[in-house]
Amino acid sequence: MSLTLPLPNAYFIWYCAWLSVPSAIYALTCYTPHIAIVPGSVWATSLNYWRYPVRDSWRRTLDIAVVFAGVSYQTYYAFRYTSQAHFTAYSILNAVSAASYMTSNALMNRGRIWPATYAHASIHFFANVANVVLYSGLFTNNIKYINK
């Protein structure tokens, strides 16, 4: 059983996972509670995984699956219910987040553990900024009544 990162690095990312909490709260204040489930779920599965990040574990699989499902769900809402400007900004920030993931993997393969940690942490930052952009767009377009 091997760890994805040494524990000091994993704990750094564990703290960065808390960036999902403000996103969830912001979604709730924008009257989009069905969307708040996404950052809330990502927060829970990230904390669960990064507390002890075993590479080949159900906790990692669950975390990745929840992130993928959440991004898919939110991208649908961004495409369907926001302005072109909000959708473009959301998509660019998600692309930066994905590039951060690829950078993190490349750095890990080269044994650059702390730079890889910072690159992975930036995933959490850019993804949550993307969330705020999306929720602002949904609020602007009065999406709050979609599930009633």
mmCIF file of the C-alpha atoms, coordinates in Angstrom:
data_MODEL
# 
_entry.id   MODEL 
# 
loop_
_atom_site.group_PDB 
_atom_site.id 
_atom_site.type_symbol 
_atom_site.label_atom_id 
_atom_site.label_alt_id 
_atom_site.label_comp_id 
_atom_site.label_asym_id 
_atom_site.label_entity_id 
_atom_site.label_seq_id 
_atom_site.pdbx_PDB_ins_code 
_atom_site.Cartn_x 
_atom_site.Cartn_y 
_atom_site.Cartn_z 
_atom_site.occupancy 
_atom_site.B_iso_or_equiv 
_atom_site.pdbx_formal_charge 
_atom_site.auth_seq_id 
_atom_site.auth_comp_id 
_atom_site.auth_asym_id 
_atom_site.auth_atom_id 
_atom_site.pdbx_PDB_model_num 
ATOM 1   C CA . MET A 1 1   ? 0.000   0.000  0.000   1.00 0.00 ? 1   MET A CA 1 
ATOM 2   C CA . SER A 1 2   ? 1.727   3.133  -1.245  1.00 0.00 ? 2   SER A CA 1 
ATOM 3   C CA . LEU A 1 3   ? 0.785   6.714  -0.592  1.00 0.00 ? 3   LEU A CA 1 
ATOM 4   C CA . THR A 1 4   ? 0.142   9.108  -3.449  1.00 0.00 ? 4   THR A CA 1 
ATOM 5   C CA . LEU A 1 5   ? 2.100   11.774 -1.558  1.00 0.00 ? 5   LEU A CA 1 
ATOM 6   C CA . PRO A 1 6   ? 4.018   11.872 1.719   1.00 0.00 ? 6   PRO A CA 1 
ATOM 7   C CA . LEU A 1 7   ? 1.735   12.886 4.576   1.00 0.00 ? 7   LEU A CA 1 
ATOM 8   C CA . PRO A 1 8   ? 3.030   16.485 4.979   1.00 0.00 ? 8   PRO A CA 1 
ATOM 9   C CA . ASN A 1 9   ? 2.208   17.111 1.318   1.00 0.00 ? 9   ASN A CA 1 
ATOM 10  C CA . ALA A 1 10  ? -1.109  15.306 1.572   1.00 0.00 ? 10  ALA A CA 1 
ATOM 11  C CA . TYR A 1 11  ? -2.082  17.400 4.577   1.00 0.00 ? 11  TYR A CA 1 
ATOM 12  C CA . PHE A 1 12  ? -1.346  20.562 2.589   1.00 0.00 ? 12  PHE A CA 1 
ATOM 13  C CA . ILE A 1 13  ? -3.814  19.404 -0.063  1.00 0.00 ? 13  ILE A CA 1 
ATOM 14  C CA . TRP A 1 14  ? -6.245  18.347 2.669   1.00 0.00 ? 14  TRP A CA 1 
ATOM 15  C CA . TYR A 1 15  ? -6.316  21.969 3.856   1.00 0.00 ? 15  TYR A CA 1 
ATOM 16  C CA . CYS A 1 16  ? -6.790  23.207 0.269   1.00 0.00 ? 16  CYS A CA 1 
ATOM 17  C CA . ALA A 1 17  ? -9.830  20.945 -0.057  1.00 0.00 ? 17  ALA A CA 1 
ATOM 18  C CA . TRP A 1 18  ? -11.558 23.252 2.419   1.00 0.00 ? 18  TRP A CA 1 
ATOM 19  C CA . LEU A 1 19  ? -11.830 25.802 -0.415  1.00 0.00 ? 19  LEU A CA 1 
ATOM 20  C CA . SER A 1 20  ? -14.950 23.891 -1.458  1.00 0.00 ? 20  SER A CA 1 
ATOM 21  C CA . VAL A 1 21  ? -16.808 25.061 1.639   1.00 0.00 ? 21  VAL A CA 1 
ATOM 22  C CA . PRO A 1 22  ? -17.026 28.737 0.583   1.00 0.00 ? 22  PRO A CA 1 
ATOM 23  C CA . SER A 1 23  ? -18.150 27.555 -2.873  1.00 0.00 ? 23  SER A CA 1 
ATOM 24  C CA . ALA A 1 24  ? -20.947 25.506 -1.331  1.00 0.00 ? 24  ALA A CA 1 
ATOM 25  C CA . ILE A 1 25  ? -22.010 28.385 0.914   1.00 0.00 ? 25  ILE A CA 1 
ATOM 26  C CA . TYR A 1 26  ? -21.978 30.782 -2.029  1.00 0.00 ? 26  TYR A CA 1 
ATOM 27  C CA . ALA A 1 27  ? -24.143 28.386 -4.049  1.00 0.00 ? 27  ALA A CA 1 
ATOM 28  C CA . LEU A 1 28  ? -26.620 28.317 -1.179  1.00 0.00 ? 28  LEU A CA 1 
ATOM 29  C CA . THR A 1 29  ? -26.692 32.106 -0.941  1.00 0.00 ? 29  THR A CA 1 
ATOM 30  C CA . CYS A 1 30  ? -27.355 32.317 -4.689  1.00 0.00 ? 30  CYS A CA 1 
ATOM 31  C CA . TYR A 1 31  ? -30.435 30.114 -4.163  1.00 0.00 ? 31  TYR A CA 1 
ATOM 32  C CA . THR A 1 32  ? -28.976 27.191 -6.086  1.00 0.00 ? 32  THR A CA 1 
ATOM 33  C CA . PRO A 1 33  ? -29.019 24.464 -3.420  1.00 0.00 ? 33  PRO A CA 1 
ATOM 34  C CA . HIS A 1 34  ? -29.077 21.655 -5.976  1.00 0.00 ? 34  HIS A CA 1 
ATOM 35  C CA . ILE A 1 35  ? -25.689 22.906 -7.210  1.00 0.00 ? 35  ILE A CA 1 
ATOM 36  C CA . ALA A 1 36  ? -24.278 23.278 -3.672  1.00 0.00 ? 36  ALA A CA 1 
ATOM 37  C CA . ILE A 1 37  ? -24.267 19.481 -3.488  1.00 0.00 ? 37  ILE A CA 1 
ATOM 38  C CA . VAL A 1 38  ? -21.308 19.427 -5.890  1.00 0.00 ? 38  VAL A CA 1 
ATOM 39  C CA . PRO A 1 39  ? -18.720 21.395 -3.883  1.00 0.00 ? 39  PRO A CA 1 
ATOM 40  C CA . GLY A 1 40  ? -20.079 19.848 -0.693  1.00 0.00 ? 40  GLY A CA 1 
ATOM 41  C CA . SER A 1 41  ? -19.537 16.339 -2.048  1.00 0.00 ? 41  SER A CA 1 
ATOM 42  C CA . VAL A 1 42  ? -16.098 17.183 -3.431  1.00 0.00 ? 42  VAL A CA 1 
ATOM 43  C CA . TRP A 1 43  ? -15.164 18.617 -0.044  1.00 0.00 ? 43  TRP A CA 1 
ATOM 44  C CA . ALA A 1 44  ? -16.242 15.456 1.788   1.00 0.00 ? 44  ALA A CA 1 
ATOM 45  C CA . THR A 1 45  ? -14.559 12.988 -0.573  1.00 0.00 ? 45  THR A CA 1 
ATOM 46  C CA . SER A 1 46  ? -11.373 15.069 -0.787  1.00 0.00 ? 46  SER A CA 1 
ATOM 47  C CA . LEU A 1 47  ? -11.035 15.243 2.975   1.00 0.00 ? 47  LEU A CA 1 
ATOM 48  C CA . ASN A 1 48  ? -11.693 11.533 3.176   1.00 0.00 ? 48  ASN A CA 1 
ATOM 49  C CA . TYR A 1 49  ? -9.005  10.758 0.602   1.00 0.00 ? 49  TYR A CA 1 
ATOM 50  C CA . TRP A 1 50  ? -6.270  13.244 1.528   1.00 0.00 ? 50  TRP A CA 1 
ATOM 51  C CA . ARG A 1 51  ? -6.283  12.375 5.231   1.00 0.00 ? 51  ARG A CA 1 
ATOM 52  C CA . TYR A 1 52  ? -4.357  9.239  4.257   1.00 0.00 ? 52  TYR A CA 1 
ATOM 53  C CA . PRO A 1 53  ? -3.964  9.081  0.455   1.00 0.00 ? 53  PRO A CA 1 
ATOM 54  C CA . VAL A 1 54  ? -3.438  5.457  -0.466  1.00 0.00 ? 54  VAL A CA 1 
ATOM 55  C CA . ARG A 1 55  ? -2.934  5.344  -4.234  1.00 0.00 ? 55  ARG A CA 1 
ATOM 56  C CA . ASP A 1 56  ? -4.963  2.196  -4.960  1.00 0.00 ? 56  ASP A CA 1 
ATOM 57  C CA . SER A 1 57  ? -7.974  2.678  -2.718  1.00 0.00 ? 57  SER A CA 1 
ATOM 58  C CA . TRP A 1 58  ? -11.717 3.017  -2.930  1.00 0.00 ? 58  TRP A CA 1 
ATOM 59  C CA . ARG A 1 59  ? -11.393 6.472  -1.329  1.00 0.00 ? 59  ARG A CA 1 
ATOM 60  C CA . ARG A 1 60  ? -9.303  7.730  -4.260  1.00 0.00 ? 60  ARG A CA 1 
ATOM 61  C CA . THR A 1 61  ? -11.674 6.162  -6.781  1.00 0.00 ? 61  THR A CA 1 
ATOM 62  C CA . LEU A 1 62  ? -14.648 7.755  -5.030  1.00 0.00 ? 62  LEU A CA 1 
ATOM 63  C CA . ASP A 1 63  ? -12.956 11.181 -4.891  1.00 0.00 ? 63  ASP A CA 1 
ATOM 64  C CA . ILE A 1 64  ? -12.111 11.129 -8.602  1.00 0.00 ? 64  ILE A CA 1 
ATOM 65  C CA . ALA A 1 65  ? -15.595 9.873  -9.540  1.00 0.00 ? 65  ALA A CA 1 
ATOM 66  C CA . VAL A 1 66  ? -17.317 12.581 -7.486  1.00 0.00 ? 66  VAL A CA 1 
ATOM 67  C CA . VAL A 1 67  ? -15.133 15.293 -9.042  1.00 0.00 ? 67  VAL A CA 1 
ATOM 68  C CA . PHE A 1 68  ? -15.812 13.992 -12.555 1.00 0.00 ? 68  PHE A CA 1 
ATOM 69  C CA . ALA A 1 69  ? -19.560 13.721 -11.950 1.00 0.00 ? 69  ALA A CA 1 
ATOM 70  C CA . GLY A 1 70  ? -19.652 17.159 -10.351 1.00 0.00 ? 70  GLY A CA 1 
ATOM 71  C CA . VAL A 1 71  ? -17.783 18.840 -13.188 1.00 0.00 ? 71  VAL A CA 1 
ATOM 72  C CA . SER A 1 72  ? -20.059 17.116 -15.706 1.00 0.00 ? 72  SER A CA 1 
ATOM 73  C CA . TYR A 1 73  ? -23.202 18.193 -13.856 1.00 0.00 ? 73  TYR A CA 1 
ATOM 74  C CA . GLN A 1 74  ? -22.034 21.772 -13.446 1.00 0.00 ? 74  GLN A CA 1 
ATOM 75  C CA . THR A 1 75  ? -20.795 22.052 -17.023 1.00 0.00 ? 75  THR A CA 1 
ATOM 76  C CA . TYR A 1 76  ? -24.288 21.134 -18.202 1.00 0.00 ? 76  TYR A CA 1 
ATOM 77  C CA . TYR A 1 77  ? -25.734 23.938 -16.091 1.00 0.00 ? 77  TYR A CA 1 
ATOM 78  C CA . ALA A 1 78  ? -23.041 26.361 -17.247 1.00 0.00 ? 78  ALA A CA 1 
ATOM 79  C CA . PHE A 1 79  ? -23.771 25.570 -20.892 1.00 0.00 ? 79  PHE A CA 1 
ATOM 80  C CA . ARG A 1 80  ? -27.539 25.518 -20.552 1.00 0.00 ? 80  ARG A CA 1 
ATOM 81  C CA . TYR A 1 81  ? -28.300 28.294 -18.094 1.00 0.00 ? 81  TYR A CA 1 
ATOM 82  C CA . THR A 1 82  ? -25.548 30.929 -18.060 1.00 0.00 ? 82  THR A CA 1 
ATOM 83  C CA . SER A 1 83  ? -24.449 33.643 -20.443 1.00 0.00 ? 83  SER A CA 1 
ATOM 84  C CA . GLN A 1 84  ? -21.717 33.030 -22.986 1.00 0.00 ? 84  GLN A CA 1 
ATOM 85  C CA . ALA A 1 85  ? -19.341 35.122 -20.869 1.00 0.00 ? 85  ALA A CA 1 
ATOM 86  C CA . HIS A 1 86  ? -19.975 33.056 -17.741 1.00 0.00 ? 86  HIS A CA 1 
ATOM 87  C CA . PHE A 1 87  ? -19.722 29.799 -19.652 1.00 0.00 ? 87  PHE A CA 1 
ATOM 88  C CA . THR A 1 88  ? -16.431 30.857 -21.265 1.00 0.00 ? 88  THR A CA 1 
ATOM 89  C CA . ALA A 1 89  ? -14.910 31.999 -17.965 1.00 0.00 ? 89  ALA A CA 1 
ATOM 90  C CA . TYR A 1 90  ? -16.083 28.821 -16.227 1.00 0.00 ? 90  TYR A CA 1 
ATOM 91  C CA . SER A 1 91  ? -14.636 26.655 -19.017 1.00 0.00 ? 91  SER A CA 1 
ATOM 92  C CA . ILE A 1 92  ? -11.278 28.455 -19.053 1.00 0.00 ? 92  ILE A CA 1 
ATOM 93  C CA . LEU A 1 93  ? -10.915 28.130 -15.287 1.00 0.00 ? 93  LEU A CA 1 
ATOM 94  C CA . ASN A 1 94  ? -11.768 24.423 -15.498 1.00 0.00 ? 94  ASN A CA 1 
ATOM 95  C CA . ALA A 1 95  ? -9.173  24.029 -18.272 1.00 0.00 ? 95  ALA A CA 1 
ATOM 96  C CA . VAL A 1 96  ? -6.573  25.682 -16.038 1.00 0.00 ? 96  VAL A CA 1 
ATOM 97  C CA . SER A 1 97  ? -7.605  23.306 -13.277 1.00 0.00 ? 97  SER A CA 1 
ATOM 98  C CA . ALA A 1 98  ? -7.182  20.304 -15.609 1.00 0.00 ? 98  ALA A CA 1 
ATOM 99  C CA . ALA A 1 99  ? -3.790  21.640 -16.740 1.00 0.00 ? 99  ALA A CA 1 
ATOM 100 C CA . SER A 1 100 ? -2.804  21.888 -13.072 1.00 0.00 ? 100 SER A CA 1 
ATOM 101 C CA . TYR A 1 101 ? -3.691  18.214 -12.645 1.00 0.00 ? 101 TYR A CA 1 
ATOM 102 C CA . MET A 1 102 ? -1.537  17.239 -15.615 1.00 0.00 ? 102 MET A CA 1 
ATOM 103 C CA . THR A 1 103 ? 1.307   19.435 -14.353 1.00 0.00 ? 103 THR A CA 1 
ATOM 104 C CA . SER A 1 104 ? 1.061   17.848 -10.930 1.00 0.00 ? 104 SER A CA 1 
ATOM 105 C CA . ASN A 1 105 ? 1.313   14.359 -12.441 1.00 0.00 ? 105 ASN A CA 1 
ATOM 106 C CA . ALA A 1 106 ? 4.279   15.330 -14.620 1.00 0.00 ? 106 ALA A CA 1 
ATOM 107 C CA . LEU A 1 107 ? 6.095   16.824 -11.632 1.00 0.00 ? 107 LEU A CA 1 
ATOM 108 C CA . MET A 1 108 ? 5.404   13.730 -9.517  1.00 0.00 ? 108 MET A CA 1 
ATOM 109 C CA . ASN A 1 109 ? 6.847   11.525 -12.249 1.00 0.00 ? 109 ASN A CA 1 
ATOM 110 C CA . ARG A 1 110 ? 10.032  13.612 -12.053 1.00 0.00 ? 110 ARG A CA 1 
ATOM 111 C CA . GLY A 1 111 ? 10.200  13.294 -8.260  1.00 0.00 ? 111 GLY A CA 1 
ATOM 112 C CA . ARG A 1 112 ? 9.431   16.979 -7.649  1.00 0.00 ? 112 ARG A CA 1 
ATOM 113 C CA . ILE A 1 113 ? 7.098   16.382 -4.747  1.00 0.00 ? 113 ILE A CA 1 
ATOM 114 C CA . TRP A 1 114 ? 6.505   19.884 -3.363  1.00 0.00 ? 114 TRP A CA 1 
ATOM 115 C CA . PRO A 1 115 ? 6.056   21.529 -6.778  1.00 0.00 ? 115 PRO A CA 1 
ATOM 116 C CA . ALA A 1 116 ? 3.631   18.697 -7.620  1.00 0.00 ? 116 ALA A CA 1 
ATOM 117 C CA . THR A 1 117 ? 1.808   19.377 -4.362  1.00 0.00 ? 117 THR A CA 1 
ATOM 118 C CA . TYR A 1 118 ? 1.456   23.067 -5.178  1.00 0.00 ? 118 TYR A CA 1 
ATOM 119 C CA . ALA A 1 119 ? 0.264   22.241 -8.696  1.00 0.00 ? 119 ALA A CA 1 
ATOM 120 C CA . HIS A 1 120 ? -2.343  19.884 -7.262  1.00 0.00 ? 120 HIS A CA 1 
ATOM 121 C CA . ALA A 1 121 ? -3.397  22.478 -4.698  1.00 0.00 ? 121 ALA A CA 1 
ATOM 122 C CA . SER A 1 122 ? -3.975  24.949 -7.529  1.00 0.00 ? 122 SER A CA 1 
ATOM 123 C CA . ILE A 1 123 ? -6.586  22.532 -8.912  1.00 0.00 ? 123 ILE A CA 1 
ATOM 124 C CA . HIS A 1 124 ? -8.667  23.246 -5.828  1.00 0.00 ? 124 HIS A CA 1 
ATOM 125 C CA . PHE A 1 125 ? -8.138  26.983 -6.157  1.00 0.00 ? 125 PHE A CA 1 
ATOM 126 C CA . PHE A 1 126 ? -9.022  27.314 -9.852  1.00 0.00 ? 126 PHE A CA 1 
ATOM 127 C CA . ALA A 1 127 ? -11.926 24.862 -9.677  1.00 0.00 ? 127 ALA A CA 1 
ATOM 128 C CA . ASN A 1 128 ? -13.506 26.779 -6.823  1.00 0.00 ? 128 ASN A CA 1 
ATOM 129 C CA . VAL A 1 129 ? -13.037 30.120 -8.574  1.00 0.00 ? 129 VAL A CA 1 
ATOM 130 C CA . ALA A 1 130 ? -14.770 28.463 -11.553 1.00 0.00 ? 130 ALA A CA 1 
ATOM 131 C CA . ASN A 1 131 ? -17.586 27.438 -9.214  1.00 0.00 ? 131 ASN A CA 1 
ATOM 132 C CA . VAL A 1 132 ? -18.073 31.016 -8.043  1.00 0.00 ? 132 VAL A CA 1 
ATOM 133 C CA . VAL A 1 133 ? -18.188 32.203 -11.661 1.00 0.00 ? 133 VAL A CA 1 
ATOM 134 C CA . LEU A 1 134 ? -20.785 29.545 -12.477 1.00 0.00 ? 134 LEU A CA 1 
ATOM 135 C CA . TYR A 1 135 ? -22.943 30.279 -9.447  1.00 0.00 ? 135 TYR A CA 1 
ATOM 136 C CA . SER A 1 136 ? -22.826 33.992 -10.220 1.00 0.00 ? 136 SER A CA 1 
ATOM 137 C CA . GLY A 1 137 ? -24.018 33.234 -13.742 1.00 0.00 ? 137 GLY A CA 1 
ATOM 138 C CA . LEU A 1 138 ? -26.810 31.001 -12.505 1.00 0.00 ? 138 LEU A CA 1 
ATOM 139 C CA . PHE A 1 139 ? -27.910 33.629 -10.001 1.00 0.00 ? 139 PHE A CA 1 
ATOM 140 C CA . THR A 1 140 ? -27.790 36.349 -12.663 1.00 0.00 ? 140 THR A CA 1 
ATOM 141 C CA . ASN A 1 141 ? -30.018 34.252 -14.920 1.00 0.00 ? 141 ASN A CA 1 
ATOM 142 C CA . ASN A 1 142 ? -32.391 33.512 -12.040 1.00 0.00 ? 142 ASN A CA 1 
ATOM 143 C CA . ILE A 1 143 ? -31.817 29.753 -12.182 1.00 0.00 ? 143 ILE A CA 1 
ATOM 144 C CA . LYS A 1 144 ? -33.065 29.353 -8.594  1.00 0.00 ? 144 LYS A CA 1 
ATOM 145 C CA . TYR A 1 145 ? -36.486 28.149 -9.742  1.00 0.00 ? 145 TYR A CA 1 
ATOM 146 C CA . ILE A 1 146 ? -35.321 25.407 -12.096 1.00 0.00 ? 146 ILE A CA 1 
ATOM 147 C CA . ASN A 1 147 ? -35.973 22.507 -9.733  1.00 0.00 ? 147 ASN A CA 1 
ATOM 148 C CA . LYS A 1 148 ? -39.333 23.661 -8.379  1.00 0.00 ? 148 LYS A CA 1 
# 
